[in-house]
Amino acid sequence: MAKRDYYEVLGVNKGASADELKKAYRKKAMQYHPDRNPDDKEAEEKFKEVNEAYEILSDPQKRDRYDRFGHAGVDPNQGFGGGGGFGGFEDIFGDIFGSFAGGFGGGRRRNGPRKGADIQTRVNISFEEAAFGTKRDIKITRSENCPDCGGTGAAPGTERTTCPHCNGTGQINKVSNTPFGQFTNVTTCPNCGGQGTIVTDPCKKCGGKGKIRKDITINVDIPAGVDDDAVISLRGQGEPGQNGGPSGDVYVIVQVKPHKIFKRNGADLVLEIPITYPQAVLGADIVVPTLTERISYKVPAGTQHGTVFRLKGKGVKYVNSNRYGDLYVKVFIEIPKKVSGDQKKILQQLEEAYNKGEHEQKKNFMDNMKEFFKKDSKDGDSKDKKEK
């Protein structure tokens, strides 16, 4: 069954702000939560659907891909990434349901493994590079484990210690009695930030953060046939995960420069070639350029202005396939703006000879015009008779 639009699932407009998304999610999640709807399969499915929608729309990068590519843009099977490690979603989920931990089966641990953030960048390539494929080095800046402390944040030779405020849980629990029963309010430990451990002797190189920013160069293999705005995903090359979680991904958006003579429609190429009037009337052999060679093509006699010829298999390769698109050649008759005296005489002679012959299109036009004026004349006579 096809997935519903994520905005429709949450009941918000496409331009909804982060706060509007959060409020809509809070309302829907509370409505369909399994603890409030025991043994209700329909509510359970809607709860999962609401969670999935918010997982995507609460992440700016994933939301951007969803807005541009739909569900395919966030489907891991389509090469766009996604799945797991929704840091923003876990935070809001904990914020919403943490205060109901006593009623909904306990809160979520914030010091568990979390996937690192994704990184988005762009690369510009030529039309030919997009058609035949290429390799490019891209530079990104990401966090990496501090080489001195190994990512712990503690000075070399020391270790992180258990947080005394939360005893290593990363959470502070407060039980309160309400008219609806007893509820446990679960909040992130302010002392350790939910990690459960603290640094008493911070590393000097990273200041106790455990991470340093570093410029990285990555070689990207751009396959033949990519089109403008194609997205190439590099798994595990993004920001490092937290608490043992996997690293995020890097998404490379390909920008293809336009070609001087070729236009592209998917894997097909479109080329416009001017021909002269004699070539169109008499037929001629013309040279047609392709991306790899020049070929001779026979323009048949009587070719009309705007006629399109198809050269099969002379287009661009389909990505990850051995198939190729086609080349569509559109010919147009070029009319000279200036002619010499001799050329003018020849054209006048041609016009005189042309008018003596029978020409189907011209004959049909003249017949239709005569019929039009004949009908107009009859209508005028009828009108005059009525007035009299």
N, C-alpha and C positions, 0 to 999 in steps of 0.2 A: 504494500500500500504506500502511495506517495506521501511524503512528509508534508505537513502543513507549513505555511509561511510562519517563520519564527515571530514576526511582529504580530501576526494574527493570534498566535498561541498566547502571547502575553497581553494582547488587547491594547496595543499602543500603535501610534503612527510611526512611519519609517524614520522620521526626523526626531524621534523621542530622545530626550536628554538622558544622561546617566542616572539622574535622580528619579526621573519618570520610570525608567526601566526597573530601578531598584524597588520603587513603590509597587509597581505592577507585579513584579516577581514575588514580593512579600505577600501580597494579597492572594495570588494564585497558589503559591506554595502552601500557605496556611489552609486554603480552602480544600486542597486535594491531598494533604499529608496523610499517609497511611494510618497514623495513630488516631487521626480524627475520622477516618473512614475504614474501620476494620473490615476485612473480607470483601472489600469493594474493588474488584479488578479494574473497573472502568476508571475509578478515581486514582488507582495506582498507576495506570498507564498515563493518565493526564498529568500526574505528578512528575513522572519521568520526562514527559514531553516539555513541561514547563521548565524543569531543570536544564534540559538540553538546550532549549531556546535561550535561557539566560547565560548559560556557559559560553555561547557564541557571541551574543550581543553585548555582554558586559566586557568583552575583550576588544579594544579598539582595532587591533590588527585583524582579528578573526571577523569582526563585524564588517570591516572594509572589504575583506575577501567575499563575505557572504553577500553584501550589497552589490558587488560587481559580478560574481559568478554564481550566485544562488547556493543551493545545497552542495553542488559539486566543489565549490571553493573551500569548503570546510570538511570535505569527506577525505579521510586519510587514504582511501582506496583510489582517489583521483589524483594523488600526488601533491595535494595542497597542504598536507599536514593536518593537525588537529588530533583530538583524542587524548585524554589524560592531561594532568598537570594544569588545570584551569585555576591558576592562582587566585584571580579576582573572584571567581565563583565560590571557591572554598572560603574566602574571607567573608563574603556576604552571607553564605549559607550559615557560617558560624555566628555571624552577627544576628541573623534572624532567628535561628533556632536555639542559640546558646541560652537565651533567657527561658526557654521552655524545656531545658534538659531533663528536669524531673518528670515532666509529663510526656516527653517524646523519646524517652529511652536513653538519655545521656547526651552530652555534648561531643563535638569533634575535637580531636587533638590537633593543635596547630603546629606542633613540632614534628609532625610526620613528614615523610618525603614529599617534595613538591617539585614539579617540573620547572625548568628555567624559562625565562621569557623568550619569545621569538624576536628575531631581528629582520627588518625589511630594508632592502637596498635596491638600487637600479643599475643597469648596465646598458650602454648604448652600443649598438652594432650596426654595420652596414646592411643594405638589402641583400647583397651577395652572401655575407656571413650568415644571415638568417636562413638563406636558401640552402647553403651547403654545410652549415655547422661550423663552429669555431671553438676555441678555448680562450678564456679571459681570466685574468687575475683581478679579483675584487678585494678591496680593503674595508674591513669593518673594525669597529672598536667594541670590545666586549670585556666582561669581567672574567678574571681567571684566579685560581687559588694563589694566594701569596706564596712565593717560593721559600720564604723564610719560615713561616709557621705552618705551611701545608694546608692553609685554609681554616685553621682552628681559631685564629685571631689571638691566640695566646703566644707569649714570647717563647722563643726556642728554649726547650728544656723544661717548660711548664705545661700545664694542661688546664682546660676549662673545668670549672667546679660546679657542682649542683647548686641551682638557685635556692637560697634559703626561704624565699617568699612563697614559692609554689612547690617546693620539695621535688623539683625536676619534672613536674607535670606540664608546665607551661601555661597553666590555667589557674584562676582563682574562682572558687565556688562559694556562693552565698545563698543560703536557703532562706526563703521568705514565705510566710503564710498569707494566702489571699482567700477571698470568698469562693474561689474556684478550686481551692486545694493548695497543696504545698508545691512550690516551684523552686527549682535551683537556677539561680542566675550565674551563668558561666561567662567569665570575661578573660581576656588575654592578660597574662601576668605582666604588669608594667615594668617590673624589674629586669626581666630577661627577654621581653618581647615575644614570649611564647615559645622560646627555644628550650627552656628547661635548664639551661646552663648559662653561666656568666664567665667573663674574663676578668680575673683579678690582676693579672700582670700582662697588659696588652703588648702585642708585637709592635715594634717601632716602625717597621717598614709599611705596614698596612693600617696602623693605628687601632688594631683590635678588630677590624672589619673582616679580616680573613680573605679579602678579595682586593685585587688591584686592577685598574683599567689598562688594557693593552691593545695596541693596534695589531691586527692579524690580517695576513694575506691568504686568500683561499683561491685555488684554481678551479674555475667552473667550466664544466663541459657543456656547451650549448649545442643541442642536437640539431641536425639538419631539418629544416621545415618549420622552425618556430616562427610565430607571427608576433606582431606588435602587441604588447601588454601580456605576453605569455609569462607564466610564473613557474620558476624552477625552484624546487625545494631542496635544501641541503640539510638532511636530518642530523641532529645532534651537534650542529655548528653554532647554535645560538648561545644565549646566556646560560651559565652553569646552573644546575638544579640546587635546591636547598635541602639540607638534611639527607643527603644521599639520593635525592631525586634525579631523574635524567635531565640532560641539557635540553634547551629549547632548540628551535630550528631557525635556519636562515632562509628567507624567501627573496629570491632575486627576480625582479620584474624587468623583463626585456623590452627595451625601446628600440625599434627598428627605424632607421632613417629611410625616407622615401627615395625611390629610384627616379632617374631623369626621364625614362621612357616607359618603363613597365609600371603597371598598377596591379595590385594583388587582391584577389577575392578568395580567401581561404588558401587552397593549394593551387588554384587556377591563376593564370596571368592574363592580363588584358593589355593589348598593344594596338595603338592607332598608327596607321601608315598612310601617308598621302600618295595618291596616284594622279596622273594627268587624265584629261578627258579622252585623248586618243587611246591610252592604255585601258580605260574602262570600256570603251566602245569596241576596240579591236582585240582586247586581251593582251596579256604581256607576262613575261617572267620577271618577278620582282624578288629582291633579296629580303628575307625576313630574319632579323636577329633573334636569337634565343639566349638564355643565360649561359649556354655552353658553346654555341657555334652559330654560324650563319648558314641558312638553308635557302634554296631556291624554291619559289612557289609560283605555280601557274595561275594567274588571275584570268578566269574565263571571259570571253567576249560578252559584252552586254552587262557587265557588272554594274550594279546600281550604287549610288552614294549611300554609305552607311552599312553596306553588306559586311557580315561577320563570318569569317572562316575559322574553323576549329582545327588545331594541330594537336592531335592526341598525344599525351605523355610528355609534352614539352613544357609543363609547368613546374611547380615546386614539389619536392618530395613531402609526403605525409610524415609527420613525426612518428618515429619508431615503427616505420613500415617501409616496404619496398615499392609501394605504389607512388605514382606521380600524378599531379593534376594536369590540366590541359592549358594550352596557349590559345587564346581567342584573339584573332587578328581582325580589327575593324578598319576597313579602307574608306577613305573619304576623298572625293574628287576636289583637287586643289584648283581654285579659280585664280588665274593671275590678275593682279591689280593693275598692271600696266602691260601693254602690248605694243610692238613696233608697227610701223606702217604696213610692212609686208604681211605681218601676222594678221593685222586687221583685215586686209583684203582677202586673205585665205579664209578667215572666219566668216566674212560676208558671203563668199562663194559657197562655203559649207552650209550656211544658213539658207541660202536660196535653194541649194540642192536638197536640203533637209525638208524644206516646206513642200517640195514637189512629191515627196514620198508619202506612203501611208504609215502612220505611227499610232499604235494601238492606244497608248495612254492619252495622247493629244486628241485623237478621234473621240475617245470616250468622254473626255472633258468637254469638247465642243458640242457633242450630242446632248450631254447633260445641261450645258448652258443654254442651248436652243430650247430644250424642253422647259427649262426654268422660265425663260422670258415668254415663251408661248403660254404657259400657265398663268403668268403674271398679267399678260395681255387679256386673257379670257376673264380673269377676276375683275379687271378694270372695266371691261365692257358690261359685265353683269351689274357692277355697282352703278354705272351710268344709267342703265335701264331702270333700276330701282328708284333712282333719284327723279327720273322723268315721270 
